[in-house]
Amino acid sequence: MKTDYCKYVNVFQGTGEIDLPEPRGVAARWKLIKGLCGSNTPAAALPFGRINAGCYSGGYSAGYGHLMYNTHGPIKKLYDKDKFKGISHLQNDGTGDIDTFYNYAVISPYAGDLSESAEARDFTDESAQPGYYACRDASTGALCEVTVTRRAALHRITFPKDTGCISIDFSNDGLYEDGGHLHSPAGSARLALIGDDECAVCARLHGIDIYFCVSVKGARGSMRLWRDHAEIDERELTLDAGHTFGVTFSCARIAEITLALSPKSEYVALRDARGNAFSFDKARRAAYDEWNQTLSRLACEFDDPRDYEIFYSNLYHSLLKPCDFSGESFLYEGEDFVSELATIWDQYKTQLPLVYMLYPEMPHRIVNTFLNICEATHKMPHTLMLYGEYAGVSTGQARMLAEFSIADAYLRGVDFDVERALRLMEADTFEYNHFDELAAQPENVRSKAFIIDITDACAACALVARSRGDTRLAERFEKVASLWSGVFDRETGLLQDGERFYEGSKWNYSFRLMHDMEGRAALAGGKKALRILRTFSSASHRLKAAATSRASTTRQIWKLRTYTTLRTDTTA
């Protein structure tokens, strides 16, 4: 009998406020720089799927729930409890404050005036499982269900009486309106009704054109377009930036809606909406089965039954992105394209290695996306979302993380054009971003962490080059990799003071694993390294709270590596 792994998954895990005890002692002095709520969504989704859909309230950070933006302490509440404005599409999962929050095409049942469809209201009967989400709108009594296929979101809205009204807001972009970065006004748009039960939309959202197509079963009469929550008689509508817009229709007791979207073309969206061959229930079963197959790649046994839920819920949320939009890049014409690399800082040491090892259908698409983007924009990505300002975005998090990930994929046997990758890694390092000039004088660089990033990444690139017999390139990378020691204080054994220790301090950055651990241990003073390691462990008042997420693991592995190095030196 096959194991039902989906039964262990709680898709709501990580969607609410963190329940922590009152900090005392050293912990009371930590500086809280991260949000105190989860950043997951319970939306219906597929593994690495291009579209998800779930309850939308405008809450931080996925668009679900009742919390406001938070990073440094107590959380303010947007509402007194979770609310419902409709079912939105493309909800971020596991990302937090990323500046691009999506929540596009909000489908909302309503009664009375059209403007009421945008109001937050109560909901009941919430339930969800991998690939499916449902809740009941308290104002209309309508049960809103959604599931997903590889190409579209399928909605089934069931009213308690014989008829109802539905609105789809194509202008929504983000969370609640805060006057800042959480919610963005829509750009220009074109809407067109096709017959009585289809609508095609092109909306400029976050700097790129997103194409939507909606097909409805159960509509009564013709759809009607609306602008600024007022219905209009025209069947086509062209708008400048700054308006709200959408479509509304009356329907029978049960309305089935297929919604597809594409960052590439209207043709793709129309094809996907019209090409759906699944009934709602068949699609729901197929999504559940696909999740079971995906989760089964890791078959685990636990003594405590609660651990099954913790493990498989976390594995589930780890496999929602990157999102496979192959063939639909808005940056280049190549086939492989994944979005929601948000951010690689959070993924390159954790989630991406998991994907490279266990899910062979995805790694080459991820690596080829890195390479395609580098060719198109003259830099490797650090973050990639459906965001038109991509080419002009720089990051203060870290450097050369794509190179790390490409080298990791190579060592794990991922199939891609390695010579092409080496050529582009060399260009990204020495031509496009001028890292050679940056690394040549590390003592003059304010961010010492960036130098560690660069030198470690160059060591990884050198390893790949040398394994391919490219001695010239390996030596070029190794020359930069050798500069790592210039940012350490030889008296203290720690990193020199500097700026931009992202989500940490010089203390936890001083103990990150590096490519030359023997040299690092020697620079720290041999056995003295273990002494400053104990200082790192005990002087917690020097650490920001964010440092603790890596401190324990780093401390144990660094101690092991350092101890091994010292034993090697002794026996030699």
C-alpha positions in Angstrom: 0.0 0.0 0.0 1.3 3.4 -0.9 1.9 5.9 1.9 -0.4 8.9 1.9 2.2 11.6 2.6 -0.2 14.4 2.0 -2.1 13.5 5.1 0.9 14.7 7.2 1.0 18.1 5.5 -0.5 21.1 7.4 -0.5 23.7 4.7 -1.3 26.4 7.3 2.0 25.8 9.0 4.0 29.1 9.0 1.1 31.4 8.1 0.4 33.1 11.4 2.1 35.0 14.3 5.1 33.3 16.0 4.3 32.2 19.5 7.5 32.8 21.4 8.1 32.9 25.2 9.0 36.2 26.8 12.7 36.7 26.2 14.8 36.7 29.3 18.5 37.1 30.2 20.8 37.4 27.2 17.9 36.9 24.8 16.2 40.0 26.1 19.1 42.0 24.7 18.9 40.6 21.2 18.1 43.0 18.4 15.1 41.7 16.5 15.6 42.4 12.8 13.3 39.8 11.3 9.5 39.5 11.2 7.7 37.8 14.0 5.2 36.1 11.8 5.4 33.2 9.3 5.6 34.1 5.6 3.9 31.0 4.2 0.6 30.7 2.3 -2.1 27.9 2.5 -2.9 28.6 -1.2 -3.6 25.7 -3.6 -0.4 25.0 -5.5 1.6 22.3 -7.3 5.3 21.4 -6.8 7.3 24.2 -8.6 4.0 25.3 -10.1 3.6 28.5 -12.0 0.4 29.5 -10.3 -1.2 29.3 -6.9 -4.4 30.6 -5.5 -5.8 31.2 -2.0 -7.7 33.4 0.4 -6.7 37.1 0.1 -7.0 39.6 2.8 -4.1 41.9 2.1 -2.3 40.7 5.2 1.5 40.5 5.5 3.4 38.9 4.0 1.7 36.4 1.6 -1.6 38.3 1.3 -3.3 35.9 3.8 -4.3 36.5 7.4 -4.7 39.6 9.6 -1.2 40.9 10.3 0.5 44.1 9.3 4.1 44.6 8.1 6.6 43.8 10.9 10.3 43.4 11.3 11.6 44.8 14.6 9.2 43.8 17.3 5.5 43.5 18.3 3.1 42.9 15.4 0.3 45.3 14.7 -2.9 43.8 13.5 -4.6 44.7 10.2 -7.8 43.1 11.5 -8.9 41.5 14.7 -8.9 38.1 12.9 -8.3 36.6 9.5 -10.4 38.2 6.7 -11.5 37.4 3.2 -11.6 39.7 0.1 -11.6 37.0 -2.4 -9.3 34.4 -3.9 -6.0 35.8 -5.4 -3.3 34.3 -7.5 0.5 34.3 -7.1 0.9 34.5 -3.3 4.5 34.5 -2.1 5.5 31.6 0.1 8.4 31.8 2.5 9.7 35.1 1.3 8.8 37.9 3.7 9.6 41.5 2.9 10.5 41.2 -0.8 8.9 44.4 -2.2 7.0 42.3 -4.9 3.8 40.8 -3.4 1.6 40.0 -6.4 -1.8 38.7 -5.3 -3.2 39.2 -8.8 -6.7 38.7 -10.2 -8.8 38.6 -7.1 -12.0 36.6 -7.6 -14.7 37.6 -5.2 -18.4 36.7 -4.8 -20.6 39.6 -3.8 -24.2 40.7 -3.2 -25.4 44.2 -3.8 -23.1 47.0 -5.1 -20.0 46.0 -7.1 -17.8 48.0 -4.7 -18.7 45.6 -1.9 -16.6 42.9 -3.6 -13.4 44.7 -2.5 -14.4 44.9 1.2 -12.8 42.6 3.8 -15.3 40.4 5.5 -15.5 37.3 7.7 -15.2 33.8 6.4 -15.9 30.3 7.7 -15.5 26.6 6.8 -11.8 27.0 5.8 -10.1 23.8 4.7 -7.0 23.0 2.7 -4.7 20.2 1.6 -1.9 20.1 -1.0 -3.3 21.3 -4.2 -6.7 22.5 -2.8 -8.0 25.4 -0.8 -11.6 26.3 0.2 -13.5 28.8 2.5 -17.0 30.2 2.7 -17.6 33.9 2.3 -19.8 34.9 5.3 -21.4 37.9 3.5 -22.9 35.8 0.6 -22.6 32.3 2.0 -20.7 31.3 -1.2 -18.3 28.4 -0.9 -15.1 29.3 -2.8 -13.0 26.4 -3.8 -9.8 26.4 -5.9 -7.4 23.8 -7.2 -4.6 24.1 -9.8 -3.2 22.3 -12.8 0.2 22.9 -14.5 -1.3 25.7 -16.6 -4.2 27.2 -14.8 -6.2 27.8 -11.6 -9.7 26.2 -11.4 -12.3 27.8 -9.3 -15.7 26.5 -8.2 -18.0 29.0 -6.4 -21.2 27.6 -5.0 -23.9 30.0 -3.8 -26.5 29.0 -1.3 -29.3 30.3 -3.6 -30.0 30.0 -7.3 -27.8 32.9 -8.4 -25.0 35.1 -7.4 -22.5 37.8 -8.6 -18.8 37.5 -9.1 -16.1 40.1 -9.7 -12.5 39.7 -10.8 -10.2 42.5 -10.0 -7.2 42.4 -12.4 -5.7 45.6 -11.1 -4.7 44.4 -7.6 -1.0 44.3 -7.0 0.2 43.6 -3.4 -1.1 43.7 0.1 -3.0 46.3 2.1 -2.5 49.9 1.1 0.1 51.4 3.3 1.2 54.3 1.2 4.5 52.5 0.6 5.9 49.4 -1.0 3.3 46.9 0.1 0.7 47.8 -2.5 1.4 49.1 -6.0 -1.1 50.9 -8.3 -1.6 49.1 -11.6 -0.1 50.4 -14.8 -1.8 50.6 -18.2 -4.2 47.9 -19.2 -6.3 46.5 -22.0 -9.4 44.4 -21.4 -11.6 42.6 -23.9 -14.7 40.4 -23.6 -14.7 37.4 -25.9 -18.2 36.1 -26.4 -20.3 35.9 -23.3 -18.1 33.8 -21.1 -14.5 34.7 -21.7 -12.3 37.7 -20.9 -8.7 38.6 -22.0 -6.6 41.1 -20.1 -3.2 42.6 -20.4 -2.2 44.5 -17.3 1.1 46.3 -16.5 1.9 45.0 -13.1 5.3 45.6 -11.4 6.8 46.8 -14.6 5.9 43.9 -16.9 2.9 42.9 -18.9 0.9 40.1 -17.3 -1.6 38.4 -19.6 -4.8 36.9 -18.1 -7.5 34.8 -19.6 -10.7 33.8 -17.8 -13.2 31.3 -19.0 -16.5 30.8 -17.1 -19.1 28.0 -17.0 -22.4 28.9 -15.4 -22.5 32.6 -16.3 -26.0 34.1 -16.8 -26.0 36.6 -19.6 -22.8 38.4 -20.7 -19.8 39.5 -18.7 -19.4 43.2 -18.1 -16.2 45.2 -17.7 -15.8 47.7 -14.9 -13.5 50.6 -14.3 -12.9 52.2 -10.8 -15.7 49.8 -9.5 -18.3 51.2 -11.9 -19.7 48.9 -14.7 -19.4 50.1 -18.3 -21.2 49.2 -21.5 -18.1 48.8 -23.7 -16.8 45.3 -24.5 -13.2 46.6 -24.8 -11.4 48.9 -22.5 -8.0 50.6 -22.7 -6.7 52.4 -19.6 -3.7 54.5 -18.5 -2.0 53.8 -15.2 -3.8 54.5 -11.9 -7.2 52.9 -12.4 -8.8 49.8 -10.9 -10.4 47.5 -13.4 -11.9 44.1 -13.9 -14.9 42.1 -15.0 -18.2 41.1 -13.3 -21.0 38.7 -14.1 -24.0 37.0 -12.7 -24.0 33.3 -12.5 -26.0 30.2 -11.7 -25.8 28.6 -8.3 -22.5 27.0 -9.3 -19.9 28.9 -11.3 -16.7 27.2 -12.6 -13.9 29.6 -13.6 -10.6 28.7 -15.3 -8.0 31.4 -15.0 -4.6 31.3 -16.7 -1.9 33.9 -16.8 1.4 34.4 -18.6 4.3 36.9 -18.6 4.9 36.1 -22.2 1.8 36.6 -24.4 -2.0 36.7 -24.6 -1.9 33.7 -26.9 -0.3 31.5 -24.1 -2.9 32.7 -21.6 -5.8 32.0 -24.0 -4.4 28.6 -24.9 -4.0 27.6 -21.3 -7.5 28.7 -20.2 -9.2 27.1 -23.2 -7.0 24.0 -23.2 -7.9 22.8 -19.7 -9.2 19.2 -20.0 -9.8 18.6 -16.3 -13.0 18.8 -14.3 -12.6 20.5 -11.0 -12.7 17.3 -9.0 -10.3 15.5 -11.4 -7.8 18.3 -11.2 -8.0 18.2 -7.4 -7.3 14.5 -7.3 -4.4 14.9 -9.8 -2.9 17.6 -7.7 -3.1 15.5 -4.6 -1.5 12.5 -6.4 1.3 14.7 -7.7 2.1 16.0 -4.3 2.1 12.5 -2.9 4.6 11.4 -5.5 6.8 14.5 -4.9 6.8 14.1 -1.1 7.6 10.4 -1.4 11.1 11.2 -2.5 11.9 11.5 1.2 10.4 8.5 3.1 11.0 9.1 6.9 10.1 7.4 10.1 9.7 9.2 13.4 9.0 8.0 17.0 6.9 11.1 17.7 3.8 11.3 15.4 4.0 15.1 15.6 7.3 15.0 13.8 5.6 13.7 10.6 3.5 16.9 10.4 6.5 19.1 11.1 8.7 17.4 8.6 6.3 16.9 5.7 4.7 20.4 6.1 8.2 21.9 5.9 9.1 19.8 2.9 5.9 20.8 1.2 6.6 24.5 1.6 10.2 23.9 0.5 8.9 22.7 -2.9 6.6 25.5 -3.9 9.4 27.4 -5.7 11.2 28.1 -7.9 8.2 28.4 -10.2 8.5 26.8 -13.6 7.6 29.4 -16.3 9.7 27.7 -19.0 9.2 29.2 -22.5 7.8 32.4 -21.0 10.7 34.5 -19.9 10.2 38.3 -20.1 14.0 38.8 -20.2 15.1 36.5 -23.0 13.9 34.1 -25.7 15.4 30.8 -24.3 13.2 27.9 -23.2 14.3 27.3 -19.6 13.0 29.9 -17.2 12.1 29.8 -13.5 10.8 32.6 -11.4 10.6 33.2 -7.6 14.3 32.9 -6.9 13.5 35.1 -3.9 16.1 35.4 -2.8 19.0 33.2 -3.7 20.6 34.3 -0.4 17.8 32.3 1.4 18.0 29.3 -1.1 21.5 28.6 -2.3 22.7 26.7 0.8 19.3 25.2 1.9 16.5 24.6 -0.6 18.4 24.5 -3.9 20.7 21.7 -2.9 17.7 19.7 -1.9 16.1 20.3 -5.3 19.3 19.4 -7.1 19.6 16.1 -5.2 16.0 14.8 -5.3 14.0 16.5 -8.1 15.9 15.9 -11.4 13.2 17.6 -13.5 14.1 21.0 -12.1 17.9 21.5 -11.7 18.9 22.1 -15.3 16.1 24.6 -15.7 17.3 26.5 -12.6 21.0 26.5 -13.8 20.0 27.4 -17.4 18.0 30.3 -16.0 21.1 31.6 -14.2 23.0 31.4 -17.5 20.3 32.8 -19.7 19.9 35.8 -17.4 23.6 36.5 -17.3 23.7 36.5 -21.1 20.7 38.7 -21.4 21.4 41.2 -18.6 25.2 41.0 -18.2 25.0 39.8 -14.6 24.1 36.7 -12.7 20.8 36.9 -10.7 20.6 37.4 -7.0 16.8 37.6 -7.0 14.4 36.8 -9.8 10.7 37.5 -9.7 8.1 38.7 -12.2 9.4 42.2 -11.9 10.3 44.6 -14.7 12.9 46.6 -12.9 15.1 43.4 -12.6 18.0 44.7 -14.8 18.5 47.8 -12.6 18.2 46.1 -9.2 21.4 45.7 -7.1 21.5 43.8 -3.9 23.1 44.5 -0.5 22.7 41.0 0.7 25.7 39.1 -0.7 27.8 38.5 -3.9 28.2 35.8 -6.5 25.6 33.4 -5.0 24.6 32.1 -8.5 28.2 31.0 -9.0 28.0 29.1 -5.7 24.8 27.4 -6.8 26.1 26.5 -10.3 29.2 24.9 -8.8 27.0 23.0 -6.4 24.8 21.8 -9.2 27.9 20.7 -11.2 29.3 18.7 -8.2 25.8 17.0 -7.8 25.8 15.8 -11.4 23.3 18.2 -12.9 23.3 18.2 -16.7 24.1 21.6 -18.3 26.6 23.2 -20.6 29.6 23.5 -18.2 31.8 25.3 -20.7 29.1 27.9 -21.3 28.7 28.2 -17.5 32.5 28.8 -17.0 32.6 31.4 -19.7 29.7 33.3 -18.1 31.0 32.9 -14.6 34.3 34.4 -15.7 32.5 37.3 -17.4 30.3 37.9 -14.4 33.3 37.9 -12.1 35.9 39.8 -14.2 34.0 41.8 -16.7 30.4 42.6 -16.0 30.6 43.3 -12.2 34.3 44.1 -11.9 34.8 41.9 -8.9 38.5 41.5 -9.8 39.0 45.2 -9.0 36.9 44.9 -5.9 38.7 41.9 -4.6 42.2 43.2 -5.5 42.1 45.6 -2.6 40.0 44.0 0.1 41.2 46.3 2.8 39.5 49.2 1.0 36.1 47.5 0.7 33.6 48.5 3.4 31.7 45.2 3.3 34.1 42.5 4.5 31.3 39.9 4.1 31.3 40.6 0.3 35.0 39.8 0.1 34.3 36.4 1.8 31.5 35.8 -0.7 33.7 36.7 -3.7 36.7 34.7 -2.6 34.7 31.6 -1.6 32.7 31.7 -4.9 35.9 32.1 -6.9 37.3 29.0 -5.1 34.2 27.1 -6.2 34.5 28.4 -9.8 38.2 27.3 -9.8 37.3 23.8 -8.7 34.9 23.5 -11.6 37.4 24.9 -14.1 40.2 22.7 -12.9 38.0 19.6 -13.1 37.4 20.5 -16.7 41.1 20.9 -17.5 40.9 24.7 -17.8 44.1 25.6 -16.0 44.2 29.2 -17.2 40.7 29.9 -15.8 41.3 27.9 -12.6 44.4 30.0 -11.8 42.6 33.2 -12.5 39.8 32.3 -10.1 42.3 31.0 -7.5 44.2 34.2 -7.5 41.1 36.0 -6.3 40.2 33.2 -3.9 43.6 33.6 -2.2 42.7 37.1 -1.1 40.3 36.0 1.7 42.8 36.5 4.5 43.1 40.2 3.9 39.8 41.0 5.6 40.7 39.3 8.9 42.4 40.8 11.9 45.4 38.8 12.7 45.4 40.0 16.3 41.9 38.9 17.2 41.4 36.2 14.6 38.1 37.8 13.7 36.9 39.7 10.7 37.9 43.3 10.5 35.3 45.9 11.4 33.2 46.9 8.4 29.8 47.6 7.1 27.0 45.5 5.8 27.1 42.3 7.7 23.7 41.3 6.3 21.4 39.8 9.0 24.2 39.3 11.4 27.4 40.8 12.8 31.2 40.3 12.3 31.0 37.5 14.9 28.9 35.0 13.1 30.4 36.0 9.7 33.8 35.3 11.3 32.8 31.7 11.8 31.2 30.8 8.5 32.6 27.8 6.7 35.2 28.8 4.1 37.0 27.1 1.2 40.4 27.2 3.1 39.5 26.1 6.6 43.1 25.0 7.4 44.3 28.5 6.6 41.4 30.0 8.5 42.2 28.0 11.6 45.9 28.9 11.4 45.1 32.6 11.0 42.9 32.4 14.1 45.9 31.1 16.0 45.6 27.3 15.9 44.3 26.2 19.3 43.4 29.8 19.9 40.7 29.3 17.4 38.8 27.1 19.8 39.1 29.8 22.5 37.6 32.5 20.3 34.9 30.0 19.3 34.0 29.7 23.0 33.8 33.5 23.1 31.5 33.3 20.1 29.3 30.9 22.0 29.1 32.8 25.3 29.2 36.5 24.3 25.6 36.3 22.9 25.1 40.0 23.8 27.3 40.8 20.8 25.0 38.9 18.4 21.9 40.2 16.7 18.9 37.9 16.9 19.3 36.9 13.3 22.7 35.5 13.9 21.3 32.7 16.0 19.6 31.1 13.0 23.1 30.1 11.8 25.1 30.2 14.9 24.5 26.8 16.4 25.2 24.8 13.2 28.1 27.0 12.2 29.6 26.6 15.7 29.5 22.8 15.7 30.8 22.3 12.1 33.5 25.0 12.5 34.6 23.4 15.7 34.8 20.0 14.0 36.7 21.4 11.0 39.0 23.4 13.2 39.6 20.5 15.6 40.4 18.2 12.6 42.8 20.8 11.2 44.6 21.1 14.6 44.8 17.3 15.0 46.3 17.1 11.4 48.8 19.8 12.3 49.8 18.0 15.5 50.3 14.5 14.0 52.1 15.9 11.0 
